[in-house]
Amino acid sequence: MRGKLVANCELMFGYGGGVGAWITGAATYGIDLNAMTEAVTPVLPEWAVLEARSFLDYLYKPARAAFLKDDNLDKLEAAMLKARYGLPEDTFVACDAIKRTWRRAHPMISSYWKELEEAVRRAVYSPKVTIACRKVKVRVDGAWLRLGLPSGRALCYPNPKVENNGDITYTGHNTYTRQWGRVKTYGGKLFENATQAVACDQFAETMPLAEAEGYADVLGVHDEWLAEVPDTDEYTAERLRELMCADLGWNAGLPLAAKGFETYRYRKK
């Protein structure tokens, strides 16, 4: 259970996710959220539980305003259940409290979401002005919003706009309707885009280094790389690991780690 919780926290909370992300993670990793609640509730920080309960009360306010005055308790309960994603109250509170403890434990990440979002808004309002946001450079030129990555590559978003309510949108592919139109983004999502892009840059730029040493590229599977080499002591998984974590100049200070193994046919370890 603990291993699953740690993995789920990193994947779901790293990009601004909350209770909804917990539900997705639970389905993916086979986590029983009710059992988890029983296990973690006794050790959750009091401040996190109080904040989570206060947040749940805030989510209930629209339902109470709409149905309490008419004494419509059935609709009130249904609306409150929807507000907490169909979870028991204690389970919702536990999930939200864990989110809060994760964010407090990772202030450099959780603070960056808002910084990046605000930098994009400023760039939209000030075209042709480059705005530095830590190691990402944000700029709007013509119809394009660009996030300049440390590698020198840029992520591009067409027709960026800040809506009247402050939402950031651009023209893109809607994953739900499968149609092109206005797509909303936000700090956590922008951070996810940049994070995955930087990981791709590291992966792609070290491949030629490995190939130059005889590690013939066969295939890549997400964050894995398979190389075919002669069956000699000269070629090792350790050396390939070193090459994949190579210093590329732009990645100074980036905490990198990799692990591998040798096998005569492809398999998942």
N, C-alpha and C positions, 0 to 999 in steps of 0.2 A: 504493500500500500504506500509506504513512504517514498519508494522509488518512483512510482507512478505519479504521486503528488508533486514531487520536485520537477519531473519532466513536464508535467502539465502546467505548472506555474510558469516555467520559463517560456514555454511556447504560447500560452494563452494570455499571460499578463504583460509580456514584453512589448506588445504593440497597442497597449491601451485597453485591452479586453477586461471585462468584468464578469458578472454572474452569467450572462449569456454565453460568454466564452467558456466558462466552467462547464456549462451543459454540453457544449460541443465537445470539449475535451473529455468529459465523462463518457460520452458515447464512443469516442475514438479509442480511448485507452481502457475502457471497461471499468471505470470507477463508479462504485455505488456511493452516490452523494449523501444519502441518508446515513449509511454506515460511516462514511467519512466524518459527517457532522458529529456523530456520537464520539468518535475517536479524538477529534481536535477541539471540540468545544471546551473541555476542562482546561486546556492550555493556551487558548487564545487570549491575547492581551485585552484587558478590560476596555482600554480606550478604543480598540478596533471594533469590539462588539457594540459599544455604545454608539459609535459613529455609524455602523452598519444598521442598527435599529433606527437611528434617526433618519438615515437615508430611506429606509423602507417606509417610514411614516410619511416622508416627503412624497414618495411614489403613490401613496394611498390618497393623498389630498384631492386630486381631481375626482376620484371615484366617490369619495365622501361628499364632496361638494355637489356632485350630480345626483346622487341617489339617497343620501340621508334625509334631505329635506322632504322627499316623497315617501319616506319610510319604506323604500323598496329594498329590503334586505337581501333578496335573492340576487338582484342585479349588482348590489354593492359587493357581495361576496364574490361573484363572478369577475367583477372588475378588479378586485383586490388580488384574486388568484392570478389573473392575467398579468398584473403589475409585477408579480414575483415569479413570473415564468412558469407558473403551475407548480412551484415547489412549496413544501411546507415552510412556514415562516422561519423556524429554527435553521433549516437547511439553507434558505436564502441568506440569512444573517451570517451563517458560518462561511459560505462562499464569498460574500462581500467582505467580511472581516479578513479573510486570508488575502484577498486582493489588496486590501489596505496595508496589511503588514508587508506584503511583497513590494508595494510601491515605496513605502518608507525605507525599506532595506536597499532599494535601488534608486536613490534620488537622482543620479546622473542620467538615468534612462527616463524615469517618469517626468522629470522636469523638461526633458528635451522635446517631448511631444508638443507641448504648448509653445515652446520657443520656435520650433520648426513651423508650426501652423501660423504663428504671428509673422514670421519672416516671409511666408508665402503671401499673406494678406498685404504686407507692406510692399512686396515686389509687384503685386497686381496693381496697387495704387500708384506705384512709382516706376513705370516702365523704363528700361535701359539703365537702371541703377542696380548694381550688384550688392546684395546684402549677405554678409557673412553670418552663418549660423553654425558656430563651432567649426567643424571641418567641411561643412557643406556650404556651397555658394548658391544663392537663390537669385534668379534674374528673370525678368519678362522682356522678351524682344518680339515685337510684332504679335503674332498669334500664338506664341509659344512661351510656356513657363518651363524653365530649365532648373534642375537641381544638379549643380556641379559637384561631382564626387571627388574624393581625394585622389583617385587614379587619373583624373583629368577627363574622364567620360562624363556625360550628362544624361540624366533622365528627362524626357520631354513630355509635356502635357499640353495638348492643343486647346486653344480658346479658353484660357483660364478666366474665372470670374468669381468675384465675391458677391454672393446674393444679399438681398436686403436684410435677411436675418443673420448674416455673418457667415453662412456656410460657404465653403470653397467648392466650386464645381469646375469641371472641364468636359470637353467632348470625348466620349469614350464608349466602350462596349459594356452595356448593362448585363451583369452576370445572371440576373433573374429573368429579364425579358428577352435577352439575346439580341437586343436591338441597340443601334447607336443612338446616343442622346446625351443629356447632361448627366454626368456621374459625380456624385459627392465624394469628397475625400476629407481627411482630417489629420491631425498631428500624428496619431498612432499609425495610421495607414501610410502616411508619407515616410515615417521612420521605418516601417516595414519594407517599403519599396527600396529605400536607400540601403538598408541593412542587407537585403537579399542581393542587391546590385553590387555592393562592395564584396560580398562573399563570392559572387560570380567573377568579379575582376581578379580576385586572388587566385581563384581556381584556374581561370583561363590563362593568366599571365605566367603561371608556374608550369603549365603543360610543356611549353617549348624548352624550358630548362631541363625538365625530366627527359624529354625526348632526345635532347642533345647528349645526354649521358647513356642513351641506349634503352630507356624505358619506353617501349613502343606503345603509343596510345591505342587502346582497343575500344573502350567505350566509357561513358560517364553515366552514372545513375544518381541524379539529384546532387548529393554532396559526396559521392564516391567516384573514384577513378580506378579503372582497371588497366593495367599495363602488362604486356607480354614481353618476357625477357628470357635470355638463355638460362638454363638450369645450372648456374655456377654460383660460387660464393661471392662473386663480384657484385651481384645484384641482390639487394636486400629491401625488405619492407621499411626498415629503419631509414635507409638512405632516401627512399621515395618520400617518406614522411618529412624528412628534412627539406627536400626540394619543394614540397607543397607548402611548407611554412616559410619559404624563403623571404628574405628582406628585399622588397621591391622599391625601396625608397619612399614611396608615398604611404606605405603601410606602417611607418615607424610608430611604435607604441601600441600597435594592435595586438591584443592577446590571441595568439594562434596555437592551435593544438591539432594533431592528427594521429591516427593510429591505423595500423594495417596488418595484413598477414599474407603469407605465401601459400598458394594452393595450385593444384594442377588443373582444376576446372572451376569455373565461376560458382560461387555460393555466397549466401548471406551468413555472416558470422553471428 
